[in-house]
Amino acid sequence: MSTSQGKLIGEFAELRGDTLLLRAGSGELLTLPQAALLAVWQRTNSSRTVATVGAIAGALSGALAGATMAGLANLDCETHCQDLTALHLLSSAIGGLMGAAVGATIPAWQQVYAKN
């Protein structure tokens, strides 16, 4: 949260009329008039957006790893080639799941108030 006095970080306690009550890290309750607030940001879970990006990045890197492993397995393809389509799909799925799991843990900040 930005105020005319600087940046304050704490947990939202209550909104009473034109006054915001913020619980500081020490447990102290701060009373802030809305007129003194420039902006209020709330930490949220960005799991949908970031997990999607993580899943795509993970699936692409998993597919690349699967293609590399399949290429190494088929170095001597003239005498005995192997169909490793399942390896590509499995690597992509594992990479996508891992990317989504990592992406879901990344927090985001959403602005919930801005002074006009």
Backbone as CSV, one residue per row, in Angstrom:
resi,resn,N_x,N_y,N_z,CA_x,CA_y,CA_z,C_x,C_y,C_z
1,MET,0.844,-1.156,0.000,0.000,0.000,0.000,0.899,1.232,0.000
2,SER,0.579,2.202,-0.838,1.332,3.457,-0.875,0.513,4.559,-0.227
3,THR,1.128,5.316,0.632,0.484,6.467,1.240,1.365,7.674,0.986
4,SER,0.875,8.823,1.362,1.688,10.031,1.219,2.917,9.957,2.112
5,GLN,2.908,9.034,3.085,4.033,8.865,4.007,4.997,7.782,3.540
6,GLY,4.680,7.051,2.490,5.544,5.982,1.999,4.775,4.696,1.808
7,LYS,5.495,3.593,1.765,4.896,2.284,1.530,4.699,1.552,2.858
8,LEU,3.507,1.014,3.040,3.186,0.227,4.226,2.806,-1.183,3.784
9,ILE,3.257,-2.170,4.518,2.910,-3.554,4.218,2.266,-4.162,5.449
10,GLY,1.135,-4.808,5.244,0.445,-5.429,6.362,-0.743,-6.230,5.883
11,GLU,-1.487,-6.754,6.816,-2.661,-7.564,6.525,-3.914,-6.716,6.695
12,PHE,-4.805,-6.798,5.719,-6.067,-6.055,5.774,-6.846,-6.520,6.999
13,ALA,-7.293,-5.559,7.796,-8.077,-5.879,8.986,-9.550,-5.545,8.770
14,GLU,-9.824,-4.289,8.353,-11.217,-3.859,8.239,-11.276,-2.541,7.476
15,LEU,-12.432,-2.284,6.863,-12.702,-1.004,6.225,-13.892,-0.397,6.952
16,ARG,-13.667,0.762,7.579,-14.725,1.462,8.316,-14.950,2.816,7.665
17,GLY,-16.015,2.903,6.889,-16.312,4.168,6.216,-15.171,4.584,5.311
18,ASP,-14.531,5.719,5.626,-13.410,6.230,4.837,-12.070,5.899,5.480
19,THR,-12.023,4.891,6.343,-10.799,4.545,7.059,-10.451,3.076,6.840
20,LEU,-9.199,2.833,6.528,-8.699,1.478,6.349,-7.907,1.078,7.588
21,LEU,-8.216,-0.094,8.126,-7.475,-0.620,9.263,-6.541,-1.711,8.741
22,LEU,-5.259,-1.546,9.030,-4.228,-2.450,8.535,-3.445,-3.011,9.712
23,ARG,-3.288,-4.326,9.754,-2.517,-4.961,10.816,-1.071,-5.076,10.343
24,ALA,-0.197,-4.365,11.029,1.227,-4.363,10.671,1.874,-5.668,11.120
25,GLY,3.112,-5.901,10.684,3.826,-7.125,11.023,3.978,-7.334,12.513
26,SER,4.038,-6.266,13.270,4.184,-6.368,14.730,2.854,-6.659,15.424
27,GLY,1.771,-6.712,14.651,0.452,-6.932,15.236,-0.265,-5.632,15.544
28,GLU,0.449,-4.522,15.427,-0.130,-3.202,15.678,-1.193,-2.899,14.620
29,LEU,-2.310,-2.307,15.030,-3.383,-1.943,14.125,-3.205,-0.489,13.708
30,LEU,-2.992,-0.277,12.412,-2.810,1.074,11.877,-4.125,1.575,11.308
31,THR,-4.465,2.815,11.588,-5.665,3.453,11.074,-5.241,4.447,10.000
32,LEU,-5.713,4.230,8.780,-5.303,5.064,7.651,-6.525,5.676,6.983
33,PRO,-6.621,7.013,6.964,-7.743,7.641,6.258,-7.593,7.440,4.753
34,GLN,-8.702,7.191,4.086,-8.677,6.937,2.643,-8.024,8.094,1.885
35,ALA,-8.182,9.310,2.364,-7.603,10.474,1.694,-6.074,10.394,1.651
36,ALA,-5.463,9.672,2.581,-4.003,9.556,2.625,-3.480,8.425,1.749
37,LEU,-4.373,7.584,1.226,-3.953,6.431,0.432,-3.782,6.805,-1.034
38,LEU,-2.677,6.396,-1.619,-2.465,6.571,-3.055,-2.884,5.322,-3.816
39,ALA,-2.575,4.146,-3.249,-2.936,2.871,-3.879,-2.922,1.772,-2.829
40,VAL,-3.737,0.743,-3.094,-3.758,-0.447,-2.244,-3.628,-1.658,-3.165
41,TRP,-2.651,-2.507,-2.839,-2.391,-3.724,-3.612,-2.657,-4.927,-2.725
42,GLN,-3.203,-5.974,-3.315,-3.507,-7.195,-2.580,-2.748,-8.352,-3.220
43,ARG,-2.107,-9.148,-2.373,-1.400,-10.325,-2.876,-2.433,-11.396,-3.177
44,THR,-2.378,-11.940,-4.371,-3.324,-12.964,-4.791,-2.573,-14.177,-5.329
45,ASN,-3.304,-15.205,-5.580,-2.742,-16.398,-6.184,-2.957,-16.292,-7.691
46,SER,-1.879,-16.329,-8.415,-1.978,-16.187,-9.869,-1.950,-17.535,-10.556
47,SER,-2.441,-18.545,-9.882,-2.254,-19.911,-10.362,-2.786,-20.142,-11.772
48,ARG,-3.908,-19.569,-12.128,-4.458,-19.843,-13.455,-3.536,-19.329,-14.552
49,THR,-3.154,-18.071,-14.485,-2.333,-17.474,-15.535,-0.925,-18.049,-15.558
50,VAL,-0.270,-18.026,-14.415,1.123,-18.469,-14.371,1.225,-19.977,-14.546
51,ALA,0.259,-20.728,-14.044,0.278,-22.178,-14.229,0.113,-22.522,-15.706
52,THR,-0.690,-21.754,-16.406,-0.855,-21.991,-17.841,0.459,-21.738,-18.577
53,VAL,1.104,-20.631,-18.270,2.395,-20.325,-18.896,3.421,-21.395,-18.524
54,GLY,3.446,-21.789,-17.250,4.364,-22.832,-16.805,4.090,-24.160,-17.497
55,ALA,2.815,-24.490,-17.682,2.461,-25.737,-18.348,2.925,-25.741,-19.799
56,ILE,2.757,-24.615,-20.479,3.193,-24.528,-21.877,4.713,-24.637,-21.972
57,ALA,5.410,-23.888,-21.125,6.881,-23.949,-21.135,7.361,-25.344,-20.764
58,GLY,6.734,-25.968,-19.778,7.117,-27.313,-19.372,6.838,-28.345,-20.453
59,ALA,5.697,-28.212,-21.122,5.358,-29.158,-22.189,6.330,-29.038,-23.357
60,LEU,6.698,-27.808,-23.704,7.661,-27.617,-24.798,9.031,-28.186,-24.448
61,SER,9.489,-27.905,-23.229,10.793,-28.439,-22.828,10.729,-29.964,-22.679
62,GLY,9.600,-30.498,-22.222,9.433,-31.950,-22.133,9.427,-32.601,-23.502
63,ALA,8.768,-31.953,-24.470,8.753,-32.481,-25.836,10.154,-32.468,-26.435
64,LEU,10.896,-31.419,-26.158,12.279,-31.334,-26.652,13.134,-32.432,-26.025
65,ALA,12.969,-32.659,-24.727,13.716,-33.731,-24.058,13.325,-35.092,-24.629
66,GLY,12.038,-35.290,-24.867,11.573,-36.553,-25.449,12.113,-36.765,-26.851
67,ALA,12.140,-35.704,-27.650,12.684,-35.809,-29.009,14.175,-36.128,-28.978
68,THR,14.886,-35.527,-28.027,16.314,-35.802,-27.889,16.549,-37.261,-27.508
69,MET,15.777,-37.749,-26.534,15.931,-39.153,-26.128,15.566,-40.099,-27.265
70,ALA,14.513,-39.772,-28.007,14.108,-40.619,-29.131,15.172,-40.600,-30.221
71,GLY,15.752,-39.437,-30.455,16.822,-39.351,-31.456,18.033,-40.166,-31.067
72,LEU,18.390,-40.128,-29.795,19.526,-40.921,-29.320,19.222,-42.419,-29.395
73,ALA,17.980,-42.789,-29.130,17.603,-44.206,-29.183,17.592,-44.730,-30.612
74,ASN,17.402,-43.837,-31.572,17.320,-44.246,-32.977,18.530,-43.787,-33.786
75,LEU,19.693,-43.750,-33.158,20.898,-43.359,-33.908,21.183,-44.325,-35.052
76,ASP,20.927,-45.590,-34.869,21.160,-46.606,-35.896,19.815,-47.050,-36.462
77,CYS,19.118,-46.119,-37.089,17.740,-46.374,-37.521,17.676,-47.204,-38.804
78,GLU,18.783,-47.415,-39.481,18.740,-48.182,-40.722,18.438,-49.661,-40.469
79,THR,18.882,-50.166,-39.314,18.678,-51.591,-39.057,17.514,-51.854,-38.104
80,HIS,17.316,-51.001,-37.125,16.198,-51.220,-36.196,15.702,-49.875,-35.637
81,CYS,14.622,-49.389,-36.222,14.003,-48.136,-35.774,12.919,-48.449,-34.744
82,GLN,12.746,-47.515,-33.818,11.726,-47.685,-32.794,10.738,-46.524,-32.879
83,ASP,9.461,-46.851,-32.746,8.437,-45.801,-32.704,8.347,-45.299,-31.265
84,LEU,8.805,-44.097,-31.036,8.852,-43.543,-29.680,7.890,-42.367,-29.512
85,THR,6.756,-42.437,-30.194,5.732,-41.393,-30.067,5.249,-41.287,-28.622
86,ALA,5.084,-42.428,-27.968,4.634,-42.419,-26.576,5.626,-41.686,-25.682
87,LEU,6.926,-41.812,-25.983,7.952,-41.108,-25.212,7.797,-39.596,-25.360
88,HIS,7.516,-39.135,-26.588,7.281,-37.700,-26.818,6.092,-37.210,-25.996
89,LEU,4.997,-37.956,-26.067,3.778,-37.551,-25.356,3.962,-37.586,-23.843
90,LEU,4.609,-38.627,-23.349,4.839,-38.741,-21.916,5.753,-37.621,-21.412
91,SER,6.810,-37.330,-22.151,7.731,-36.257,-21.754,7.023,-34.911,-21.747
92,SER,6.176,-34.682,-22.750,5.420,-33.421,-22.802,4.454,-33.317,-21.634
93,ALA,3.768,-34.413,-21.317,2.800,-34.390,-20.213,3.501,-34.162,-18.876
94,ILE,4.599,-34.855,-18.644,5.336,-34.675,-17.390,5.866,-33.253,-17.283
95,GLY,6.440,-32.743,-18.362,6.944,-31.365,-18.358,5.832,-30.356,-18.127
96,GLY,4.687,-30.578,-18.752,3.548,-29.676,-18.562,3.035,-29.674,-17.134
97,LEU,2.931,-30.854,-16.536,2.476,-30.937,-15.137,3.464,-30.282,-14.184
98,MET,4.744,-30.508,-14.410,5.756,-29.889,-13.544,5.751,-28.369,-13.704
99,GLY,5.624,-27.879,-14.940,5.563,-26.441,-15.171,4.342,-25.809,-14.530
100,ALA,3.211,-26.484,-14.601,1.982,-25.971,-13.983,2.114,-25.934,-12.465
101,ALA,2.733,-26.958,-11.898,2.909,-27.001,-10.438,3.809,-25.871,-9.966
102,VAL,4.889,-25.630,-10.683,5.797,-24.533,-10.306,5.094,-23.192,-10.499
103,GLY,4.410,-23.027,-11.612,3.713,-21.774,-11.899,2.636,-21.442,-10.887
104,ALA,1.988,-22.466,-10.351,0.910,-22.238,-9.384,1.418,-21.682,-8.060
105,THR,2.685,-21.832,-7.780,3.228,-21.346,-6.506,3.673,-19.888,-6.564
106,ILE,3.670,-19.288,-7.737,4.151,-17.911,-7.890,3.022,-16.934,-7.569
107,PRO,3.234,-16.040,-6.591,2.172,-15.090,-6.225,2.098,-13.914,-7.207
108,ALA,1.000,-13.206,-7.143,0.813,-12.006,-7.964,0.234,-10.900,-7.091
109,TRP,0.346,-9.679,-7.559,-0.218,-8.529,-6.846,-1.274,-7.896,-7.722
110,GLN,-2.409,-7.591,-7.125,-3.528,-6.981,-7.837,-3.874,-5.658,-7.156
111,GLN,-3.968,-4.603,-7.949,-4.314,-3.300,-7.379,-5.808,-3.273,-7.125
112,VAL,-6.205,-3.000,-5.873,-7.612,-2.970,-5.501,-8.116,-1.555,-5.234
113,TYR,-7.202,-0.592,-5.162,-7.614,0.806,-4.986,-6.540,1.702,-5.553
114,ALA,-6.952,2.724,-6.254,-6.031,3.746,-6.757,-6.699,5.114,-6.599
115,LYS,-5.969,6.048,-6.058,-6.510,7.397,-5.881,-6.614,8.061,-7.241
116,ASN,-7.766,8.651,-7.501,-7.961,9.319,-8.819,-7.262,10.629,-8.905
